[in-house]
Amino acid sequence: MTDPRGTPPSALIVDDEHDIRELLVLTLGRMGLRTETAATLAGARAQLAQSRYDLCLTDMRLPDGSGIELVAEITARHPNTPTAVITAFGNVEAAVDALKAGAFDFVSKPVDLNVLRGLVKHALELGQQRREQTAKMRAETGISRLSGDSAAMQALRATVAKVARSQAPIYIVGESGVGKELVARTIHAESSRAAGPFIPVNCGAIPAELMESEFFGHKKGSFTGAHVDKAGLFQAADGGTLFLDEIAELPLPMQVKLLRAIQEKSIRPVGASAEVPVDVRILSATHKDLSALVADGRFRHDLYYRINVIELRVPPLRERGDDLPQLAAGILARLSQVQRRPAPALGGGRPRRPARLP
């Protein structure tokens, strides 16, 4: 494994437990990485001042500080270095805090080496994605498709570029028609998962009795009409991104099953006796006020907490009046390309803002 410069990628391992450091050094070394270690926050800072790393793995608890401090510093000073945290088993709140601080991902103790290898693979792909495929996807759905020079759109593009580097779940909010799926596709296209599948699903369009089978798949003979094995949406999105649009429409029983799949990173197809591991990033969206649904008991608080690690608001057009000329020109250009005719010129002057409906 080498980076575009032809040299082995490098990793900084920060943990005060000697055995953990040795395990990580051995595992990453077998993957072809060059590793350096530190046992303290001060030691990590000294290493970062001297060298550039392609990845940093840090424990949450260090003798002289917190791993979250290190995550925040690396995010601010070395934004191209993905950082993952090592947490105590079951410490979900600490992991969520680290993701909000800018961590790329997390792994729990005792460290599952398969999970660790997958994490390292995704981290390194942030810097060395398959260029041709990624370039094609970006041309079709990249940040350039988030048109507009208004302050709101500039802020949105900057946020998308930042959160795309993470593995954290993202909750996209906005009114119907503002382009939430386009934002989700852009996050995927700018991420280390760009070469993997992007699977969008409208949660409100699946009948309740078919949801478990659609999400998790089923085995042949598990119910009437199950004539063959079928892979579900989670398996289809393995290695990529699953976009759950209109997630507020999920019934409560399905919310429980979805929460478990996100927590365990595995699913059990209907009729199966064994769990199937899945590597999926979750993006979700709705036009409804999900926090109000939580307060009313119609959406689970623990699932809301899981999917809303990072919240991203997409502004409506009425807040982006200055973008109208660029948006109109872009629409005309795409239509002219489809119809193979010259794009008509827009009239001079600044378009009036759309009138508010009563």
C-alpha positions in Angstrom: 0.0 0.0 0.0 1.5 3.3 -1.1 0.3 6.9 -1.5 0.4 8.9 -4.7 4.0 9.9 -3.9 5.0 6.2 -3.9 5.8 6.1 -0.2 4.0 4.0 2.5 1.2 6.0 4.2 1.9 7.0 7.8 -0.1 6.8 11.0 0.3 8.3 14.4 -0.9 6.0 17.2 -1.6 7.7 20.6 -2.4 5.5 23.6 -0.9 5.2 27.0 -1.3 1.4 27.1 1.8 -0.3 25.7 -0.1 -3.5 24.6 -2.7 -1.5 22.7 0.1 0.5 20.9 1.9 -2.7 20.0 -1.3 -4.3 18.7 -2.1 -1.3 16.5 1.5 -1.0 15.3 1.5 -4.7 14.3 -1.9 -4.5 12.6 -1.2 -1.3 10.6 2.3 -2.5 9.8 0.9 -5.6 8.2 -1.3 -3.3 6.1 1.8 -1.6 4.8 1.6 1.6 6.9 4.6 3.3 8.5 3.7 4.0 12.2 4.9 6.2 15.0 3.6 6.3 18.5 3.0 8.6 21.5 1.8 7.8 25.0 0.6 11.2 25.9 -1.2 14.3 24.5 2.0 16.3 24.8 3.9 13.6 22.9 1.3 13.5 20.2 1.6 17.3 19.8 5.3 17.1 19.5 5.1 14.4 16.8 2.5 16.4 14.8 4.8 19.5 15.0 7.5 17.5 13.2 5.7 15.2 10.8 2.7 14.9 8.5 0.5 11.8 8.9 -2.1 10.2 6.7 -4.0 9.0 9.8 -4.1 9.4 13.5 -5.6 6.9 16.0 -6.0 8.2 19.6 -7.4 6.8 22.8 -10.1 8.9 24.4 -8.3 9.0 27.8 -4.7 10.1 28.0 -2.6 10.8 31.1 -2.3 14.5 30.4 -5.6 15.3 28.6 -8.4 14.1 26.4 -8.4 12.5 23.0 -11.1 14.9 22.0 -8.7 17.8 22.6 -6.3 16.1 20.1 -9.1 15.6 17.6 -10.1 19.2 17.7 -6.5 20.4 17.3 -5.8 18.1 14.4 -9.1 19.1 12.7 -8.1 22.8 13.0 -4.4 22.5 12.2 -4.1 19.4 10.0 -7.5 19.2 8.3 -6.3 16.6 5.8 -5.3 14.1 8.5 -8.3 11.9 9.4 -8.4 11.1 13.1 -10.2 8.2 14.7 -10.7 7.6 18.4 -10.5 4.5 20.5 -13.3 4.3 23.1 -14.2 2.1 26.0 -16.8 -0.5 25.1 -20.3 0.9 25.3 -19.2 4.5 25.7 -21.5 5.9 22.9 -21.7 9.4 24.3 -17.9 9.8 24.2 -17.8 8.5 20.6 -20.5 11.0 19.5 -18.6 13.9 21.2 -15.5 12.9 19.3 -17.4 12.8 16.0 -18.8 16.2 16.6 -15.3 17.5 17.4 -14.2 16.3 13.9 -13.2 12.7 14.3 -13.4 10.5 11.2 -14.7 7.4 13.0 -14.3 5.4 16.2 -13.4 1.9 17.3 -14.3 0.4 20.7 -12.2 -1.7 23.0 -11.5 -4.5 22.8 -10.4 -3.6 19.3 -12.0 -5.7 16.6 -9.2 -6.0 14.0 -11.6 -6.3 11.1 -13.4 -3.1 12.1 -10.0 -1.5 12.5 -8.8 -2.5 9.1 -12.0 -1.2 7.5 -11.6 2.1 9.3 -8.0 2.5 8.2 -8.9 1.6 4.6 -11.6 4.3 4.5 -9.3 6.9 6.2 -6.5 6.4 3.6 -9.0 6.6 0.7 -9.7 10.2 1.7 -6.3 11.1 0.3 -6.0 8.5 -2.5 -9.4 7.7 -4.0 -9.8 6.1 -7.3 -9.3 9.3 -9.3 -11.1 8.6 -12.5 -14.3 7.3 -10.9 -14.3 10.0 -8.3 -13.7 12.7 -10.9 -16.7 11.4 -12.9 -18.9 11.4 -9.8 -17.9 14.9 -8.8 -18.6 16.1 -12.3 -22.1 14.7 -12.0 -23.0 15.4 -8.4 -20.0 17.3 -6.9 -19.9 20.5 -4.9 -20.1 22.4 -8.1 -23.7 21.2 -8.5 -24.6 23.1 -5.3 -25.0 26.3 -7.3 -25.1 29.8 -5.9 -22.9 32.5 -4.6 -25.1 33.7 -1.8 -23.7 33.6 1.7 -26.1 30.7 2.6 -24.8 28.5 -0.3 -21.2 29.4 0.3 -21.6 28.3 3.9 -23.4 25.1 2.9 -20.6 24.1 0.4 -18.0 24.7 3.0 -19.8 22.6 5.6 -20.4 19.8 3.0 -16.7 19.8 2.2 -15.9 19.4 5.9 -18.4 16.8 6.9 -17.7 14.6 3.8 -14.3 13.8 5.3 -16.0 12.2 8.4 -17.8 8.9 8.8 -20.3 10.4 11.2 -24.0 10.1 10.5 -25.5 13.3 9.1 -29.1 14.5 9.4 -30.1 16.9 6.6 -33.0 19.2 7.3 -34.9 21.4 4.9 -38.2 22.0 3.3 -39.5 19.8 0.5 -37.8 20.6 -2.8 -34.6 22.3 -1.5 -32.3 19.6 -2.7 -31.6 17.4 0.3 -30.9 14.3 -1.9 -28.4 16.4 -4.0 -26.7 17.4 -0.8 -26.5 13.8 0.3 -25.1 12.7 -3.1 -22.5 15.4 -2.9 -21.4 14.3 0.6 -21.0 10.8 -0.7 -19.2 11.9 -3.9 -16.7 14.0 -1.8 -16.1 11.2 0.7 -13.8 8.2 1.0 -16.8 6.1 0.0 -17.2 7.8 -3.4 -16.2 4.6 -5.2 -18.8 2.6 -3.3 -22.6 2.6 -3.9 -25.0 5.5 -3.0 -28.4 4.0 -2.2 -31.3 6.4 -1.7 -34.5 5.2 -0.2 -37.8 7.0 0.5 -38.9 5.6 3.8 -42.4 6.8 3.3 -42.8 4.8 0.1 -42.3 1.3 1.6 -45.3 -0.5 3.0 -44.8 -1.2 6.7 -45.2 -5.0 6.3 -42.3 -5.1 3.8 -39.9 -2.7 5.5 -37.8 -5.3 7.4 -37.3 -7.3 4.2 -36.5 -4.2 2.1 -34.0 -2.9 4.6 -32.3 -6.2 5.7 -33.2 -8.7 3.0 -34.7 -12.1 3.5 -33.9 -15.8 3.1 -35.8 -18.1 0.7 -38.9 -19.5 2.3 -38.9 -17.1 5.2 -42.4 -15.9 4.3 -45.1 -16.4 1.6 -43.7 -15.2 -1.7 -40.0 -15.4 -0.6 -39.0 -17.7 -3.5 -35.3 -16.7 -3.5 -32.8 -15.1 -1.2 -32.9 -11.3 -1.4 -30.3 -8.7 -0.3 -31.6 -5.7 1.5 -30.8 -2.0 1.2 -28.1 -2.2 3.9 -26.3 -5.0 1.9 -26.7 -3.0 -1.3 -25.0 0.0 0.3 -22.2 -2.0 1.8 -18.9 -0.1 1.4 -20.9 3.1 0.5 -23.7 5.3 1.7 -27.3 4.7 2.6 -29.5 7.8 2.3 -32.7 7.5 4.3 -35.0 10.2 3.0 -38.2 11.1 4.9 -36.9 9.1 7.9 -39.7 10.6 10.0 -42.1 8.2 8.2 -40.6 5.1 9.7 -43.0 3.3 12.1 -41.7 2.8 15.7 -41.1 -0.9 15.4 -38.9 -0.3 12.4 -37.1 2.5 14.2 -36.0 -0.1 16.8 -34.6 -2.4 14.2 -32.8 0.4 12.4 -31.2 1.6 15.6 -29.8 -1.8 16.3 -28.4 -2.1 12.8 -26.6 1.2 13.2 -25.3 0.4 16.6 -24.1 -3.1 15.8 -23.0 -2.5 12.2 -24.7 -5.7 11.3 -28.1 -6.9 10.1 -30.1 -10.1 10.2 -32.1 -10.9 7.1 -35.6 -12.1 7.7 -35.5 -15.9 8.2 -31.7 -15.9 8.8 -30.0 -17.4 11.8 -26.8 -15.4 11.7 -25.9 -11.7 11.6 -24.3 -10.2 8.5 -21.8 -7.4 9.0 -22.3 -4.3 7.0 -20.1 -1.2 6.4 -22.5 1.6 5.7 -22.5 5.3 6.3 -26.0 6.7 7.2 -27.3 10.0 5.9 -30.9 10.9 6.6 -33.3 13.7 5.8 -36.9 14.9 6.4 -38.9 18.0 5.9 -40.6 17.5 9.3 -39.5 18.7 12.7 -38.0 15.5 14.0 -37.3 17.0 17.5 -41.0 17.7 17.8 -41.8 14.2 16.8 -39.4 12.9 19.5 -41.2 15.1 22.1 -44.5 13.7 21.0 -43.2 10.1 21.3 -43.6 9.4 17.5 -39.8 9.1 16.9 -37.4 7.4 19.2 -35.0 9.7 21.1 -32.1 7.2 21.0 -32.4 6.8 17.2 -32.6 10.6 16.8 -29.4 10.8 18.9 -27.7 8.3 16.6 -28.6 9.8 13.3 -28.2 13.5 14.3 -24.5 13.5 15.1 -24.1 16.3 12.6 -27.1 18.4 11.5 -27.0 20.1 8.1 -29.7 22.7 7.1 -30.4 23.3 3.4 -31.7 26.8 2.9 -34.9 27.4 0.8 -34.8 29.5 -2.4 -36.5 32.4 -0.7 -33.3 32.9 1.4 -31.1 32.8 -1.7 -32.6 35.4 -4.0 -29.1 36.4 -5.2 -28.7 32.9 -6.7 -31.6 33.1 -9.1 -29.6 34.2 -12.2 -27.1 31.4 -11.7 -29.7 28.8 -11.0 -31.8 29.9 -14.1 -28.7 29.8 -16.3 -27.8 26.4 -15.1 -31.3 25.0 -15.7 -31.3 26.4 -19.2 -27.8 25.0 -19.9 -28.9 21.5 -18.9 -32.1 21.6 -20.9 -30.3 22.8 -24.0 -27.8 20.0 -23.6 -30.6 17.4 -23.4 -32.6 18.9 -26.3 -29.4 19.6 -28.3 -30.2 23.2 -29.0 -28.5 26.5 -28.0 -29.4 27.9 -24.6 -31.5 31.0 -24.8 -29.9 34.1 -23.3 -31.4 35.5 -20.1 -32.7 39.0 -20.2 -30.7 41.8 -18.6 -31.3 43.1 -15.1 -31.7 41.3 -11.8 -34.7 39.0 -11.5 -37.3 39.9 -9.0 -37.5 37.8 -5.9 -40.3 35.2 -6.0 -43.5 36.5 -4.4 -44.4 34.9 -1.1 -47.5 32.7 -1.2 -50.3 33.9 1.1 
